[in-house]
Amino acid sequence: MTDPVIQIRGLSVAYGSQQAIQEVNVDIPARQITAIIGPSGCGKTTLLRSISRLMELVEGVRVWGQVIFEGQNVYDPHVDVTEIRKRIGLLAQRPFPLPMSIYENVAYGPRLHGIRKRAALDGIVEKQLRAAGLWDEVKGRLHAPASALSVGQQQRLCLARGLAVEPEVLLCDEVTSALDPVSAQRIEARLLELKADYTIVLVTHVLRQARRLADYVVFMYLGELVEHGPANQVFHNPQEAKTRAYLEGEFY
Amino acid sequence: MGKRLEERFFLALMVASMMIVVGSLGLILVTVVVKGLPALNLAMLTQAPQGGYYLGKEGGILNAITGSLALAGGATLLSFFLSLPVVLYLQLFARDARFVHLARLSLDVLWGVPSIVYGVFGFTLMLLLGLRASLLGGIIALALLELPILVRAMEEVMTMVPFELKESSYALGATRLETALRVVVRQTVPGLLTALLLAFGRGIGDAASVLFTAGYTDRLPTSLLRPVASLPLAVFFQLGTPVPEVRERAYASALVLTVIILIISVSARLLTRRLTRHVIR
Protein backbone atom coordinates (compact mmCIF):
# COMPACT_ATOMS: atom_id res chain seq x y z
CA MET A 1 0.00 0.00 0.00
CA THR A 2 1.26 3.46 -0.91
CA ASP A 3 1.38 6.21 1.67
CA PRO A 4 -2.06 7.32 2.81
CA VAL A 5 -3.16 10.80 1.76
CA ILE A 6 -6.05 10.81 4.15
CA GLN A 7 -6.17 9.21 7.56
CA ILE A 8 -9.59 8.98 9.13
CA ARG A 9 -9.42 8.59 12.89
CA GLY A 10 -12.37 7.93 15.18
CA LEU A 11 -14.79 9.70 12.87
CA SER A 12 -18.42 9.78 13.99
CA VAL A 13 -21.31 11.74 12.48
CA ALA A 14 -24.80 12.24 13.91
CA TYR A 15 -27.93 13.82 12.48
CA GLY A 16 -29.67 15.16 15.56
CA SER A 17 -29.82 12.16 17.85
CA GLN A 18 -29.36 9.65 15.07
CA GLN A 19 -25.88 8.24 14.68
CA ALA A 20 -24.97 7.97 10.98
CA ILE A 21 -21.43 6.66 11.25
CA GLN A 22 -19.50 5.56 14.31
CA GLU A 23 -15.82 5.54 15.10
CA VAL A 24 -14.52 5.02 11.59
CA ASN A 25 -10.79 4.47 11.22
CA VAL A 26 -9.29 4.02 7.78
CA ASP A 27 -6.41 5.22 5.60
CA ILE A 28 -7.03 6.27 2.01
CA PRO A 29 -4.10 5.39 -0.28
CA ALA A 30 -2.71 7.99 -2.68
CA ARG A 31 -3.33 7.86 -6.42
CA GLN A 32 -5.62 4.89 -6.25
CA ILE A 33 -9.33 4.40 -6.42
CA THR A 34 -10.80 3.58 -3.04
CA ALA A 35 -14.36 2.28 -3.24
CA ILE A 36 -16.68 2.61 -0.27
CA ILE A 37 -19.30 -0.11 -0.60
CA GLY A 38 -22.23 -1.27 1.50
CA PRO A 39 -26.01 -1.48 1.54
CA SER A 40 -28.05 1.72 1.27
CA GLY A 41 -28.25 3.73 4.48
CA CYS A 42 -24.98 2.31 5.79
CA GLY A 43 -23.26 5.71 5.95
CA LYS A 44 -21.19 5.54 2.76
CA THR A 45 -22.15 9.00 1.56
CA THR A 46 -21.87 10.48 5.03
CA LEU A 47 -18.35 9.14 5.36
CA LEU A 48 -17.43 10.47 1.93
CA ARG A 49 -18.80 13.95 2.52
CA SER A 50 -17.23 14.22 5.94
CA ILE A 51 -13.82 14.11 4.32
CA SER A 52 -14.13 17.63 2.89
CA ARG A 53 -16.45 18.89 5.65
CA LEU A 54 -19.50 19.02 3.41
CA MET A 55 -21.64 17.41 6.11
CA GLU A 56 -21.61 20.58 8.16
CA LEU A 57 -23.70 22.33 5.50
CA VAL A 58 -26.61 20.19 6.62
CA GLU A 59 -28.52 21.55 9.57
CA GLY A 60 -28.30 19.60 12.82
CA VAL A 61 -25.27 17.50 11.87
CA ARG A 62 -22.46 16.95 14.35
CA VAL A 63 -19.08 15.45 13.61
CA TRP A 64 -16.42 14.05 15.97
CA GLY A 65 -12.99 12.66 15.31
CA GLN A 66 -10.31 13.56 12.84
CA VAL A 67 -9.70 13.52 9.13
CA ILE A 68 -5.99 14.03 8.63
CA PHE A 69 -5.22 15.25 5.15
CA GLU A 70 -1.51 15.46 4.42
CA GLY A 71 -0.66 15.79 8.07
CA GLN A 72 -3.35 18.38 8.88
CA ASN A 73 -6.62 17.71 10.68
CA VAL A 74 -9.39 18.98 8.41
CA TYR A 75 -11.59 19.57 11.46
CA ASP A 76 -9.06 21.77 13.22
CA PRO A 77 -10.89 25.05 13.97
CA HIS A 78 -7.98 27.04 12.52
CA VAL A 79 -8.22 25.35 9.15
CA ASP A 80 -9.65 27.35 6.24
CA VAL A 81 -12.51 25.15 5.08
CA THR A 82 -12.59 26.67 1.59
CA GLU A 83 -8.95 25.70 1.13
CA ILE A 84 -9.76 22.12 2.16
CA ARG A 85 -12.66 21.95 -0.26
CA LYS A 86 -10.51 23.34 -3.03
CA ARG A 87 -7.98 20.55 -2.48
CA ILE A 88 -10.59 17.81 -2.01
CA GLY A 89 -13.12 17.97 -4.84
CA LEU A 90 -16.58 16.44 -5.09
CA LEU A 91 -18.44 14.85 -7.95
CA ALA A 92 -22.04 14.32 -6.87
CA GLN A 93 -24.60 11.72 -7.74
CA ARG A 94 -26.74 13.93 -9.96
CA PRO A 95 -25.00 16.55 -12.04
CA PHE A 96 -25.84 20.09 -10.98
CA PRO A 97 -24.23 22.51 -13.41
CA LEU A 98 -24.14 26.08 -12.16
CA PRO A 99 -26.66 28.46 -13.75
CA MET A 100 -24.23 29.80 -16.35
CA SER A 101 -22.55 28.82 -19.62
CA ILE A 102 -20.42 25.73 -20.18
CA TYR A 103 -17.30 27.90 -20.18
CA GLU A 104 -18.29 29.75 -17.02
CA ASN A 105 -19.01 26.50 -15.22
CA VAL A 106 -15.44 25.35 -15.64
CA ALA A 107 -14.00 28.83 -15.04
CA TYR A 108 -16.08 29.31 -11.87
CA GLY A 109 -13.66 27.60 -9.49
CA PRO A 110 -10.45 29.12 -10.90
CA ARG A 111 -12.10 32.56 -10.79
CA LEU A 112 -12.98 32.05 -7.12
CA HIS A 113 -9.38 31.31 -6.39
CA GLY A 114 -8.08 34.40 -8.09
CA ILE A 115 -7.42 33.55 -11.72
CA ARG A 116 -8.69 36.49 -13.78
CA LYS A 117 -6.72 36.50 -17.01
CA ARG A 118 -8.79 35.44 -19.97
CA ALA A 119 -5.97 33.50 -21.63
CA ALA A 120 -5.28 31.51 -18.46
CA LEU A 121 -8.97 30.71 -18.03
CA ASP A 122 -9.28 29.70 -21.68
CA GLY A 123 -6.39 27.29 -21.18
CA ILE A 124 -7.90 25.77 -18.03
CA VAL A 125 -11.31 25.37 -19.62
CA GLU A 126 -9.93 23.55 -22.63
CA LYS A 127 -7.55 21.38 -20.62
CA GLN A 128 -10.17 20.22 -18.12
CA LEU A 129 -12.92 19.73 -20.67
CA ARG A 130 -10.48 17.49 -22.50
CA ALA A 131 -9.60 15.65 -19.30
CA ALA A 132 -13.30 15.07 -18.69
CA GLY A 133 -13.76 13.87 -22.27
CA LEU A 134 -16.24 16.58 -23.19
CA TRP A 135 -14.16 19.01 -25.25
CA ASP A 136 -14.94 17.63 -28.70
CA GLU A 137 -18.68 17.75 -28.03
CA VAL A 138 -18.80 21.32 -26.75
CA LYS A 139 -15.87 23.23 -28.24
CA GLY A 140 -18.13 24.98 -30.73
CA ARG A 141 -20.64 26.16 -28.13
CA LEU A 142 -18.70 27.00 -25.00
CA HIS A 143 -20.97 29.94 -24.28
CA ALA A 144 -24.21 28.00 -24.54
CA PRO A 145 -26.05 27.37 -21.27
CA ALA A 146 -24.85 24.31 -19.40
CA SER A 147 -28.45 23.33 -18.78
CA ALA A 148 -28.81 22.52 -22.48
CA LEU A 149 -26.38 19.57 -22.22
CA SER A 150 -27.59 16.00 -21.76
CA VAL A 151 -27.35 14.52 -18.27
CA GLY A 152 -24.32 12.46 -19.24
CA GLN A 153 -22.60 15.53 -20.66
CA GLN A 154 -23.53 17.53 -17.57
CA GLN A 155 -21.84 14.96 -15.37
CA ARG A 156 -18.65 15.24 -17.40
CA LEU A 157 -18.95 19.02 -17.21
CA CYS A 158 -19.20 18.74 -13.43
CA LEU A 159 -16.06 16.59 -13.52
CA ALA A 160 -14.24 19.25 -15.56
CA ARG A 161 -15.51 21.92 -13.17
CA GLY A 162 -14.18 19.97 -10.21
CA LEU A 163 -10.81 19.35 -11.85
CA ALA A 164 -10.42 23.02 -12.73
CA VAL A 165 -9.48 23.99 -9.17
CA GLU A 166 -6.72 21.35 -9.31
CA PRO A 167 -7.71 19.25 -6.33
CA GLU A 168 -5.53 16.45 -5.05
CA VAL A 169 -8.42 14.23 -4.06
CA LEU A 170 -11.69 13.58 -5.86
CA LEU A 171 -14.70 12.40 -3.87
CA CYS A 172 -17.18 10.62 -6.12
CA ASP A 173 -20.65 9.95 -4.75
CA GLU A 174 -22.43 7.31 -6.85
CA VAL A 175 -21.44 9.36 -9.85
CA THR A 176 -22.89 7.07 -12.48
CA SER A 177 -26.20 6.15 -10.87
CA ALA A 178 -28.16 8.90 -12.67
CA LEU A 179 -26.58 8.14 -16.03
CA ASP A 180 -27.32 5.86 -18.97
CA PRO A 181 -24.91 2.93 -19.46
CA VAL A 182 -22.86 4.63 -22.18
CA SER A 183 -22.39 7.82 -20.17
CA ALA A 184 -21.62 5.76 -17.08
CA GLN A 185 -18.97 3.84 -18.96
CA ARG A 186 -17.40 7.10 -20.12
CA ILE A 187 -17.18 8.42 -16.57
CA GLU A 188 -15.64 5.15 -15.39
CA ALA A 189 -13.02 5.34 -18.15
CA ARG A 190 -12.20 8.90 -17.04
CA LEU A 191 -11.78 7.88 -13.43
CA LEU A 192 -9.37 5.09 -14.39
CA GLU A 193 -7.33 7.64 -16.33
CA LEU A 194 -7.45 10.24 -13.60
CA LYS A 195 -6.14 8.00 -10.85
CA ALA A 196 -2.67 8.51 -12.28
CA ASP A 197 -2.81 12.07 -10.92
CA TYR A 198 -5.56 12.07 -8.32
CA THR A 199 -6.57 10.14 -5.26
CA ILE A 200 -10.14 9.02 -5.86
CA VAL A 201 -12.65 7.97 -3.25
CA LEU A 202 -15.74 6.47 -4.79
CA VAL A 203 -19.03 5.60 -3.16
CA THR A 204 -20.96 3.01 -5.10
CA HIS A 205 -23.81 0.62 -4.53
CA VAL A 206 -22.98 -1.25 -7.73
CA LEU A 207 -20.66 -4.06 -6.75
CA ARG A 208 -19.59 -4.73 -10.33
CA GLN A 209 -18.49 -1.12 -10.61
CA ALA A 210 -16.40 -1.46 -7.49
CA ARG A 211 -14.84 -4.61 -8.90
CA ARG A 212 -14.04 -2.83 -12.16
CA LEU A 213 -12.55 0.29 -10.62
CA ALA A 214 -11.35 -0.20 -7.09
CA ASP A 215 -7.81 -0.71 -5.93
CA TYR A 216 -8.80 -0.49 -2.31
CA VAL A 217 -12.16 -1.30 -0.75
CA VAL A 218 -13.95 -0.09 2.37
CA PHE A 219 -17.04 -2.01 3.42
CA MET A 220 -19.56 -0.23 5.63
CA TYR A 221 -22.56 -1.71 7.36
CA LEU A 222 -25.06 0.10 9.62
CA GLY A 223 -22.74 3.06 10.13
CA GLU A 224 -19.73 0.98 11.03
CA LEU A 225 -16.68 0.14 9.06
CA VAL A 226 -16.65 -3.63 8.84
CA GLU A 227 -13.65 -4.35 6.67
CA HIS A 228 -11.13 -2.59 4.48
CA GLY A 229 -8.21 -3.71 2.42
CA PRO A 230 -6.84 -4.05 -1.11
CA ALA A 231 -9.60 -4.83 -3.58
CA ASN A 232 -8.27 -8.26 -4.40
CA GLN A 233 -8.26 -9.30 -0.81
CA VAL A 234 -11.70 -7.92 0.09
CA PHE A 235 -13.39 -9.30 -2.99
CA HIS A 236 -11.72 -12.71 -3.08
CA ASN A 237 -10.90 -13.43 0.49
CA PRO A 238 -13.09 -11.33 2.80
CA GLN A 239 -12.25 -11.71 6.45
CA GLU A 240 -15.62 -10.83 7.91
CA ALA A 241 -18.82 -12.85 7.66
CA LYS A 242 -20.86 -9.69 6.93
CA THR A 243 -18.64 -8.73 4.04
CA ARG A 244 -18.96 -12.20 2.60
CA ALA A 245 -22.72 -12.10 2.96
CA TYR A 246 -22.92 -8.71 1.22
CA LEU A 247 -20.64 -9.77 -1.62
CA GLU A 248 -22.75 -12.87 -2.14
CA GLY A 249 -25.83 -10.71 -2.47
CA GLU A 250 -27.60 -11.65 0.73
CA PHE A 251 -28.55 -8.02 1.38
CA TYR A 252 -28.38 -4.78 -0.54
CA MET B 1 -76.18 8.26 -10.38
CA GLY B 2 -75.92 10.10 -7.07
CA LYS B 3 -72.16 10.40 -7.44
CA ARG B 4 -72.41 11.77 -10.94
CA LEU B 5 -74.94 14.33 -9.84
CA GLU B 6 -72.70 15.31 -6.94
CA GLU B 7 -69.76 15.69 -9.28
CA ARG B 8 -71.76 17.85 -11.67
CA PHE B 9 -73.04 20.03 -8.85
CA PHE B 10 -69.56 20.79 -7.55
CA LEU B 11 -68.23 21.26 -11.05
CA ALA B 12 -70.93 23.86 -11.60
CA LEU B 13 -69.94 25.59 -8.35
CA MET B 14 -66.30 25.70 -9.43
CA VAL B 15 -67.16 27.09 -12.82
CA ALA B 16 -69.37 29.72 -11.18
CA SER B 17 -66.51 30.77 -8.90
CA MET B 18 -64.19 30.98 -11.85
CA MET B 19 -66.70 33.16 -13.69
CA ILE B 20 -66.95 35.49 -10.72
CA VAL B 21 -63.17 35.86 -10.53
CA VAL B 22 -62.54 36.29 -14.23
CA GLY B 23 -65.75 38.29 -14.61
CA SER B 24 -64.80 40.84 -11.95
CA LEU B 25 -61.46 41.42 -13.61
CA GLY B 26 -63.24 41.82 -16.93
CA LEU B 27 -65.80 44.20 -15.42
CA ILE B 28 -63.11 46.36 -13.85
CA LEU B 29 -61.23 46.58 -17.12
CA VAL B 30 -64.41 47.29 -19.10
CA THR B 31 -65.52 50.02 -16.69
CA VAL B 32 -62.15 51.71 -16.76
CA VAL B 33 -61.87 51.49 -20.53
CA VAL B 34 -65.45 52.54 -21.31
CA LYS B 35 -65.46 55.46 -18.89
CA GLY B 36 -61.83 56.46 -19.32
CA LEU B 37 -61.15 56.08 -23.00
CA PRO B 38 -63.33 58.99 -24.21
CA ALA B 39 -61.47 61.41 -21.96
CA LEU B 40 -58.08 60.02 -22.89
CA ASN B 41 -56.15 62.04 -25.43
CA LEU B 42 -52.59 62.96 -26.20
CA ALA B 43 -52.73 66.06 -24.05
CA MET B 44 -53.66 63.92 -21.02
CA LEU B 45 -50.42 61.98 -21.41
CA THR B 46 -48.05 64.72 -22.46
CA GLN B 47 -49.06 67.76 -20.42
CA ALA B 48 -49.14 68.74 -16.81
CA PRO B 49 -52.35 70.41 -15.58
CA GLN B 50 -52.72 73.90 -16.99
CA GLY B 51 -54.72 76.73 -15.45
CA GLY B 52 -58.32 75.65 -15.00
CA TYR B 53 -57.57 71.95 -15.58
CA TYR B 54 -59.65 70.99 -12.60
CA LEU B 55 -62.58 72.86 -14.05
CA GLY B 56 -62.37 70.86 -17.24
CA LYS B 57 -59.94 73.03 -19.17
CA GLU B 58 -56.59 72.25 -20.85
CA GLY B 59 -53.89 70.00 -19.51
CA GLY B 60 -53.07 66.43 -18.58
CA ILE B 61 -51.74 64.17 -15.91
CA LEU B 62 -48.10 63.93 -16.95
CA ASN B 63 -47.27 65.21 -13.47
CA ALA B 64 -48.96 62.17 -11.92
CA ILE B 65 -47.58 59.67 -14.45
CA THR B 66 -43.99 60.77 -13.99
CA GLY B 67 -44.51 61.23 -10.27
CA SER B 68 -45.86 57.71 -9.84
CA LEU B 69 -43.06 56.19 -11.89
CA ALA B 70 -40.47 58.08 -9.86
CA LEU B 71 -42.11 57.13 -6.56
CA ALA B 72 -42.60 53.45 -7.31
CA GLY B 73 -39.29 53.11 -9.14
CA GLY B 74 -37.35 54.78 -6.36
CA ALA B 75 -39.16 52.83 -3.67
CA THR B 76 -38.62 49.50 -5.42
CA LEU B 77 -34.94 50.25 -5.88
CA LEU B 78 -34.53 51.34 -2.26
CA SER B 79 -36.38 48.37 -0.83
CA PHE B 80 -34.48 46.00 -3.12
CA PHE B 81 -31.15 47.15 -1.76
CA LEU B 82 -32.55 46.85 1.76
CA SER B 83 -34.08 43.44 1.25
CA LEU B 84 -31.40 41.58 -0.71
CA PRO B 85 -29.01 41.44 2.25
CA VAL B 86 -31.89 40.44 4.52
CA VAL B 87 -32.88 37.61 2.20
CA LEU B 88 -29.34 36.36 1.71
CA TYR B 89 -28.78 36.46 5.44
CA LEU B 90 -31.96 34.54 6.23
CA GLN B 91 -31.27 31.99 3.51
CA LEU B 92 -27.57 31.34 3.79
CA PHE B 93 -26.06 32.74 6.93
CA ALA B 94 -28.56 32.70 9.79
CA ARG B 95 -27.83 29.84 12.16
CA ASP B 96 -30.43 30.48 14.83
CA ALA B 97 -33.72 28.98 13.65
CA ARG B 98 -35.73 30.94 16.26
CA PHE B 99 -34.34 34.24 15.03
CA VAL B 100 -35.18 33.36 11.44
CA HIS B 101 -38.68 32.42 12.50
CA LEU B 102 -39.09 35.71 14.36
CA ALA B 103 -37.81 37.66 11.37
CA ARG B 104 -40.27 35.95 9.03
CA LEU B 105 -43.12 36.49 11.45
CA SER B 106 -42.41 40.22 11.70
CA LEU B 107 -42.25 40.49 7.94
CA ASP B 108 -45.61 38.76 7.63
CA VAL B 109 -47.09 41.15 10.17
CA LEU B 110 -45.60 44.09 8.27
CA TRP B 111 -47.14 42.73 5.08
CA GLY B 112 -50.55 42.91 6.68
CA VAL B 113 -50.18 46.46 7.99
CA PRO B 114 -52.58 48.80 6.13
CA SER B 115 -50.81 51.25 3.89
CA ILE B 116 -52.27 54.30 5.62
CA VAL B 117 -50.28 53.22 8.68
CA TYR B 118 -47.09 53.36 6.62
CA GLY B 119 -48.20 56.80 5.44
CA VAL B 120 -48.72 58.04 8.97
CA PHE B 121 -45.49 56.44 10.17
CA GLY B 122 -43.59 57.94 7.26
CA PHE B 123 -45.15 61.32 8.00
CA THR B 124 -44.10 61.15 11.66
CA LEU B 125 -40.61 60.17 10.60
CA MET B 126 -40.49 63.13 8.22
CA LEU B 127 -41.61 65.54 10.93
CA LEU B 128 -38.84 64.21 13.12
CA LEU B 129 -36.29 64.67 10.37
CA GLY B 130 -37.65 68.07 9.44
CA LEU B 131 -38.64 66.88 5.98
CA ARG B 132 -41.70 68.14 4.17
CA ALA B 133 -43.96 66.19 1.83
CA SER B 134 -41.62 65.26 -1.00
CA LEU B 135 -40.57 62.64 -3.51
CA LEU B 136 -38.02 61.38 -1.00
CA GLY B 137 -40.63 61.07 1.75
CA GLY B 138 -42.96 59.20 -0.59
CA ILE B 139 -40.17 56.88 -1.67
CA ILE B 140 -39.33 56.04 1.92
CA ALA B 141 -42.96 55.34 2.88
CA LEU B 142 -43.51 53.22 -0.22
CA ALA B 143 -40.23 51.38 0.31
CA LEU B 144 -41.45 50.39 3.79
CA LEU B 145 -44.68 49.18 2.25
CA GLU B 146 -42.84 47.16 -0.41
CA LEU B 147 -40.15 45.76 1.86
CA PRO B 148 -42.06 42.83 3.36
CA ILE B 149 -43.50 41.88 -0.02
CA LEU B 150 -40.10 41.94 -1.59
CA VAL B 151 -38.32 40.03 1.16
CA ARG B 152 -40.92 37.30 1.40
CA ALA B 153 -41.29 36.94 -2.37
CA MET B 154 -37.52 36.82 -2.86
CA GLU B 155 -37.15 34.34 -0.04
CA GLU B 156 -39.79 32.14 -1.56
CA VAL B 157 -37.75 32.02 -4.74
CA MET B 158 -34.48 31.30 -2.98
CA THR B 159 -35.94 28.46 -0.95
CA MET B 160 -36.49 26.70 -4.26
CA VAL B 161 -32.75 26.65 -5.06
CA PRO B 162 -31.68 22.99 -4.83
CA PHE B 163 -29.31 22.24 -1.97
CA GLU B 164 -27.04 20.34 -4.35
CA LEU B 165 -26.53 23.46 -6.42
CA LYS B 166 -25.24 25.39 -3.42
CA GLU B 167 -23.21 22.37 -2.39
CA SER B 168 -21.59 22.26 -5.85
CA SER B 169 -20.33 25.76 -5.25
CA TYR B 170 -19.14 25.10 -1.70
CA ALA B 171 -17.41 21.93 -2.89
CA LEU B 172 -15.24 24.06 -5.18
CA GLY B 173 -14.07 26.09 -2.22
CA ALA B 174 -16.52 28.98 -2.51
CA THR B 175 -17.48 30.94 0.59
CA ARG B 176 -21.09 31.57 1.56
CA LEU B 177 -21.00 35.08 0.13
CA GLU B 178 -19.51 33.93 -3.17
CA THR B 179 -22.11 31.19 -3.41
CA ALA B 180 -24.88 33.65 -2.60
CA LEU B 181 -23.91 36.29 -5.11
CA ARG B 182 -22.57 34.19 -7.95
CA VAL B 183 -24.83 31.15 -7.87
CA VAL B 184 -27.97 31.72 -5.82
CA VAL B 185 -28.72 35.19 -7.18
CA ARG B 186 -28.03 34.10 -10.73
CA GLN B 187 -30.20 31.04 -10.40
CA THR B 188 -33.07 33.12 -9.04
CA VAL B 189 -32.88 36.15 -11.35
CA PRO B 190 -36.26 35.48 -13.00
CA GLY B 191 -37.93 35.02 -9.62
CA LEU B 192 -36.25 38.10 -8.20
CA LEU B 193 -37.50 40.11 -11.14
CA THR B 194 -41.03 38.86 -10.60
CA ALA B 195 -40.72 39.83 -6.94
CA LEU B 196 -39.54 43.30 -7.93
CA LEU B 197 -42.51 43.74 -10.22
CA LEU B 198 -44.93 42.55 -7.63
CA ALA B 199 -43.52 45.15 -5.27
CA PHE B 200 -43.50 47.83 -7.96
CA GLY B 201 -47.12 47.08 -8.79
CA ARG B 202 -48.12 47.33 -5.16
CA GLY B 203 -46.16 50.55 -4.81
CA ILE B 204 -47.44 52.35 -7.87
CA GLY B 205 -51.05 51.59 -7.02
CA ASP B 206 -50.95 52.72 -3.43
CA ALA B 207 -52.64 55.99 -2.50
CA ALA B 208 -52.69 56.06 1.28
CA SER B 209 -48.99 55.89 1.97
CA VAL B 210 -48.12 58.75 -0.40
CA LEU B 211 -51.02 60.97 0.68
CA PHE B 212 -49.10 62.68 3.47
CA THR B 213 -45.58 61.80 2.52
CA ALA B 214 -45.35 62.79 -1.14
CA GLY B 215 -48.10 65.39 -1.22
CA TYR B 216 -49.44 66.51 -4.58
CA THR B 217 -48.42 69.07 -7.15
CA ASP B 218 -49.21 70.13 -10.68
CA ARG B 219 -45.55 70.25 -11.52
CA LEU B 220 -43.37 67.51 -12.89
CA PRO B 221 -40.95 65.92 -10.42
CA THR B 222 -37.58 67.64 -10.53
CA SER B 223 -36.19 67.26 -7.06
CA LEU B 224 -36.16 64.61 -4.35
CA LEU B 225 -37.12 67.28 -1.83
CA ARG B 226 -40.18 68.66 -3.63
CA PRO B 227 -43.68 67.20 -3.50
CA VAL B 228 -44.76 64.97 -6.38
CA ALA B 229 -48.09 63.93 -7.82
CA SER B 230 -49.14 60.31 -8.19
CA LEU B 231 -51.73 58.49 -10.27
CA PRO B 232 -53.79 57.01 -7.42
CA LEU B 233 -54.15 60.45 -5.88
CA ALA B 234 -54.90 61.93 -9.30
CA VAL B 235 -57.78 59.48 -9.57
CA PHE B 236 -58.91 60.32 -6.06
CA PHE B 237 -58.84 64.12 -6.44
CA GLN B 238 -60.39 64.19 -9.89
CA LEU B 239 -63.16 61.82 -8.95
CA GLY B 240 -64.03 64.11 -6.05
CA THR B 241 -64.79 67.14 -8.16
CA PRO B 242 -68.28 68.14 -9.23
CA VAL B 243 -67.23 68.76 -12.85
CA PRO B 244 -68.24 65.78 -15.07
CA GLU B 245 -65.31 66.27 -17.49
CA VAL B 246 -62.87 66.05 -14.64
CA ARG B 247 -64.56 62.95 -13.26
CA GLU B 248 -64.11 61.36 -16.68
CA ARG B 249 -60.46 62.23 -16.47
CA ALA B 250 -60.29 60.29 -13.22
CA TYR B 251 -61.27 57.18 -15.15
CA ALA B 252 -58.75 58.03 -17.83
CA SER B 253 -56.10 58.29 -15.12
CA ALA B 254 -57.13 54.91 -13.75
CA LEU B 255 -56.83 53.53 -17.27
CA VAL B 256 -53.32 54.93 -17.57
CA LEU B 257 -52.36 53.36 -14.24
CA THR B 258 -53.76 50.00 -15.34
CA VAL B 259 -51.94 50.13 -18.66
CA ILE B 260 -48.64 50.96 -16.96
CA ILE B 261 -48.98 47.94 -14.71
CA LEU B 262 -49.92 45.81 -17.72
CA ILE B 263 -46.91 46.97 -19.73
CA ILE B 264 -44.60 46.26 -16.85
CA SER B 265 -45.99 42.77 -16.29
CA VAL B 266 -45.75 41.84 -19.94
CA SER B 267 -42.26 43.18 -20.45
CA ALA B 268 -41.20 41.40 -17.27
CA ARG B 269 -42.46 38.15 -18.71
CA LEU B 270 -40.50 38.72 -21.89
CA LEU B 271 -37.39 39.71 -19.99
CA THR B 272 -37.74 36.70 -17.70
CA ARG B 273 -37.75 34.37 -20.67
CA ARG B 274 -34.40 35.73 -21.76
CA LEU B 275 -32.94 35.52 -18.29
CA THR B 276 -33.97 31.91 -17.68
CA ARG B 277 -31.43 30.79 -20.28
CA HIS B 278 -28.99 29.59 -17.68
CA VAL B 279 -31.30 28.49 -14.90
CA ILE B 280 -30.78 24.91 -13.73
CA ARG B 281 -33.91 22.85 -13.22
Interface residues (C-beta under 8 A of the other chain):
Chain A: S52 L54 L57 E59 T82 E83 I84 R85 K86 G89 L90 A92 R94 F96 P97 L98 P99 M100 S101 Y108 G109 L112 H113 P145 A146 S147 C158 R161 G162 V165
Chain B: A97 P162 F163 E164 L165 K166 E167 S168 S169 Y170 A171 L172 G173 A174 T175 E178 R182 V183 R186 Q187 R277 H278 V279 I280 R281
